[in-house]
Amino acid sequence: MADNDYVRAYRSGGIREVNDLVTKKFGTGVSLVHALESMEETGLWRIKWHDVHGKPDFGAVMEFLGDD
């Protein structure tokens, strides 16, 4: 499961490490938005969205909601 990579990144370097990993894997734009939406849907991550015309065009992981 891809989420395991993000949990490992969080545990080794915090939220900044998770954001670096997601950006490295998916770049920016639509691919990043889809990846962040998938992360948010797991219930383990809180994402801060930037919206344009009611649709997200960028986001960042703000918090890990799983048990540490």
N, C-alpha and C positions, 0 to 999 in steps of 0.2 A: 504494500500500500504506500502510495506517494506521501501520505500524511506522516508516515514514520520518519521520512527524511526531514520534514519540517520540525517534528518534535525533537529529533536529534539535534538539529541546528539550534533550536531554541535552548535546549539544555546545555549545549556547548558554548553558545555565544549570545543568547537572548534574542529579543525581537529584531534587533538590527541584523543579526545573522540570518534570521528567517527571511526578512525582506531582501537581503543580498542574494540569497539562494533563489527565491522566486524570480527576482529580476534577471539573474544570470540564466535561469532555465527558460524563461518566457519572454524576456525583453520588455517591451512596452506595447501599448495598444490593446487590440482585441484579445490576443493570446494571454496577456497578463490579466485582463479583466476576467476572462473565463477561468483562469487558474485561481484567482482570488475568490470568485463566486463559489467554486468547488470547495475551497478551503472553508469558507464561511458556512456552507451547507452541512459540513461535518459537525458543526456545533463546538468545535475546538478552538476556533479563532474568531476574534472580533476584527473586522475590517473597517477602516475609515475610507469612505468613498468620496470622490470628486465627481460631481455630475455636471453634464452639459445637456441642456434641453431635456432633463428628466431621465437621462441614461448615464450610467457610470462610464467615464472615459479613463479613469485612473483610480488606483486605490493603494492602500498600504496596510499591512498587518499592524495592529495596535496592541493586541493582547492575546495571550494564550489562556484559554478557558478550561483546559484540561487539568486534571490533578497533577501536581508536581511531585 
